[in-house]
Amino acid sequence: MAITSANQLELLQTAEAVAREKMIDPDLVIEAMEDSLARAAKSRYGAEMDIRVHIDRKTGRATFTRVRTVVADEDLENYQAELSVAQAKQYKSDPQIGDELIDEVPPVDLGRIAAQSAKQVILQRVREAERDRQFEEFKDRNGTIINGLVKREEYGNIIVDIGRGEGILRRNDKIGRESYRPNDRIRAYIKDVRREARGPQIFLSRTDPQFMAELFKMEVPEIYDGIIEIKAVARDPGSRAKIGVISHDSSIDPVGACVGMRGSRVQAVVGELQGEKIDIIPWNEDQATFLVNALQPAEVSKVVIDEEAGKIEVVVPDEQLSLAIGRRGQNVRLASQLTGLDIDIMTEAEESARRQAEFAERTKLFVDSLDLDEFFAQLLVSEGFTTLEEVAYVEADELLSIEGIDDDTAAELQTRAAEYIDAQNRKAIEAARELGVEDSLFEFDGLTPQMIAALAKDDVKTLEDFATCADWELAGGWTTVDGKRVKDDGILESFGMTLETAQKLIMTARVLLGWVDLAELEADAEDETEEDAAENAEV
């Protein structure tokens, strides 16, 4: 069919019909047509020609033009699409490099093969436009809840019709053993929208913690209005969850508002989550208070937060231990996720036994190293002294404040402690040398000889070895294996090394070795400080 025929308006009608069906801009369809016609024309006039097609948006008339670009004489390569300045003077006065000479050429009649090729180009461009439209539409809905209909199941994944696109509910994003049949209604959280070659991939989830947060936002007007804020969510999907909330209006109880009259609001959420039990926890900026709340329904006797060691110890009555830990560690695991803290739970009896063991251990240390009788050593421990370094280098006034210690006794204690430390350091240096420790590690500030000896036993013998260590390798920490928290002992943990100190020492070593640029490090730290200040100002 000739493009310039009595049916010129067919082009516009076809473009409008396709645009309506695919819900895309008609101009995109017409541009695809122009591109396909230009390719067909090149097969007639020559592939090296720059053929362009313009379809009039009112009449549907397709105009075919040949474009030649003016280039410098030495750059002339394609004689079909380019011409020199001298050649251009035949058609235009004072031509400049970069000018385009446009000549109209006769339209082409599409043969069967050319027409099929043009159709494929149009379909491809329309598909691309449809994918772009879907991506732009759904990327702005990321993090929201959407309703859809189940279309089919593929390898355990559920394909969901969500209106102008399809969503994927993967197997691990379903709650428990949920099963769906075609045309079942489903509500899910848009977890991620990705632009991929085969089209936008819209990933849905019913297990994401934010799915529950969005459900509460739908059921609780105070959350939607910003009066109540959800600060944290932790879930064991299909089984149990904890949600931390705070009210910005002192007259509104955040927990009561989320529960609703006779539990109507929370039950609506529970029903959507397949009976998942939900603990609604009042959020508190005080870590200890929030942690006590998060461990509900267990009662807590004491919380010990050791910020330097990065540890949180919770003491509960003996009969409350199983309740605090929960079935298969569920309660303490959810509380840990909710608060962002590593929690170590012990009974009152265990805590008492530990304190007694620590007291006895420190007493023995002072008896053996300072040649003291047991009563005097216990006196030092009772006054808060835990290491020889504290005794040796503390201000003398602190020792003198202990009843029964005079100037001479204080001086003698500090002398004995310093001499013992020096002797231990000499032994440590000798042992480290024998293990092959290099001078670079001895010359590094922040490590004592005994620390260096401990590092050497773990095959850390150079500054390079030290710089490759992770902070938890030095200070220790906790990991979760098969749902159980497992202690990782740090090489320098027994010396009181904290994660923060370990991070600083490791970074200092990397700067000294030239692995990290100090200026960039300081700039990053300054940026973080400014961000923190901005966040605090917003709060």
C-alpha positions, 0 to 999 in steps of 0.5 A, a space after each residue: 500500500 502506498 503511504 500517500 493514499 486516500 487512506 492517509 488518515 488510517 495511520 492516525 486512526 491506527 496510532 490512536 487505537 494502539 495508544 488507547 489499547 496500550 495506554 501510551 502517548 499516541 505520539 510515541 506510536 506515530 514516532 515508531 511508525 516514522 522510524 519503521 517507514 524510514 527503515 523501509 525507505 532505506 531498503 529502497 534508496 540505500 542503507 547509507 542514506 539518512 532518510 527521515 519520515 514525518 507524519 503530519 499529526 492532522 492529515 496523516 500525510 507521510 513526507 519522506 526526506 533525504 538529509 545530508 550533513 555538511 562536513 569538513 573536506 577531510 572528514 567526508 566519508 559517507 557520500 550518501 549522507 554527507 557533503 563537503 563545504 564546496 559541494 554544499 555551495 551548489 545548493 546553499 550560499 555560505 554553508 557552515 559545517 554541521 548544516 543539514 540539506 534536506 530534500 524531499 524524495 518520493 514516498 515508497 510503496 511497502 512490499 510484503 516483506 518491507 511491510 512486515 518489517 515495518 510492523 515489527 519495528 512498530 510493535 517493538 517500539 510500542 512494547 518499549 513505550 508500554 514498559 517505560 509507562 509501566 515503570 514510571 507508573 509503578 516506581 512512584 508506588 514503591 513502598 505502598 500497598 496494592 490490591 490485585 488478582 492472582 493470574 497464575 503460579 510459576 515455580 512457586 511464585 505468584 503472578 498478580 494482575 495489578 491493573 496496568 501491569 503484573 506483579 511477582 509474589 515470590 515464594 519467600 515473600 508469601 506468609 507461611 504456607 499461603 496458597 492461591 488460586 487464579 482470580 483470588 484477590 490479594 493484597 501485597 506490598 510493593 517491595 521493589 520496582 526494577 527496570 529490566 530488559 524484559 520489562 519492569 519487574 514489580 516485586 511484591 511482598 507479604 512478609 516485609 515488615 513495612 507491609 504490616 506498617 502500611 496496614 496499620 497506616 490504613 487502619 489507624 487514622 492517627 498514623 495516617 495523619 502523623 499523630 502517631 508514628 511507627 518507629 520500628 517493626 520486627 516480624 516472624 511472618 505468619 507467627 508473631 510481630 512487634 511494632 514500636 509506636 510513639 504519639 506526638 500528642 500527649 493526650 493520645 495513647 499510641 498503643 490504645 489507638 492502634 488496638 482500637 475499640 475492642 481490638 477492632 483495628 489490630 484484628 483487621 491487621 491480624 486477619 490480613 496477616 493470617 493470624 500473626 500475633 502482634 505486640 504493640 510496644 510504646 517506643 521510648 528514646 531511652 534504650 533501656 526502657 524501650 528494651 524492657 517494653 520490647 521484651 513483653 510479656 516477660 518481666 525484666 529485673 535489670 538492664 545493663 548497657 555497656 556502650 564501650 563493649 557494645 553489649 546489652 545484658 538483660 536480667 530476668 527472674 528465673 521463672 521468666 527466662 523461657 518467656 523472655 527468650 520465647 519459643 525457639 528464641 522468637 521473643 528475644 530475636 524480635 526484640 533485638 530486631 525491633 531495638 537494633 540491639 544485641 541482647 544477652 539474657 540471663 537469670 538473676 541466679 546466673 547474673 549473681 553467679 557471674 558477679 561472684 565469679 568476676 569478684 573472685 577472679 579479680 580478687 585473685 588477680 590482685 592477690 597474685 600480682 600485688 602480693 596482697 592478702 585476700 581481704 585487702 584485694 577484696 577491698 580494692 575490687 569492692 571499690 571498683 578496681 578491675 585491672 592492674 592498670 587502674 591501680 598503677 595509673 589512677 590518681 593517688 587521691 582515689 586510692 587514698 579515699 578508700 578507708 584504711 589506705 594512707 599515702 605510703 600504702 597507696 604509693 606501695 600499691 602503685 609501685 607494685 602494680 607498675 613493676 608487675 605490668 613492666 615485667 609482664 610487658 617484657 615477657 610479652 615483647 620477648 614472646 612476640 619477637 620469638 613469634 616473628 612480630 615485625 617492628 611496624 607493629 611494635 611502633 604502632 600507637 594504641 597497642 600494648 606489648 601484651 596485646 601484640 603478643 596476643 595478636 601474634 598468637 593469632 598470626 597477626 604479626 605486621 601492620 599490614 596484617 593488623 590493617 586487614 582485621 575486622 573490628 569484631 575480630 579484635 573486640 568480639 561480637 555476636 552472630 546468629 546461626 540457625 536462629 541461635 546467637 553465637 559468641 565470637 571471641 575477639 583477639 583483644 577482647 580480654 584487654 577491654 577492646 571495644 568495637 569503636 576503639 578497634 575501628 579507630 585503630 584499624 583505620 589509623 593503620 590503613 591511613 599509615 599504610 596509605 590504603 586510605 586517604 586521610 583528607 577523604 576520611 575527614 571529609 566523610 566524617 564531617 559530612 556524617 556529622 552535618 547529616 546527623 546535625 540536620 536529622 537532629 534539627 528536624 527531630 
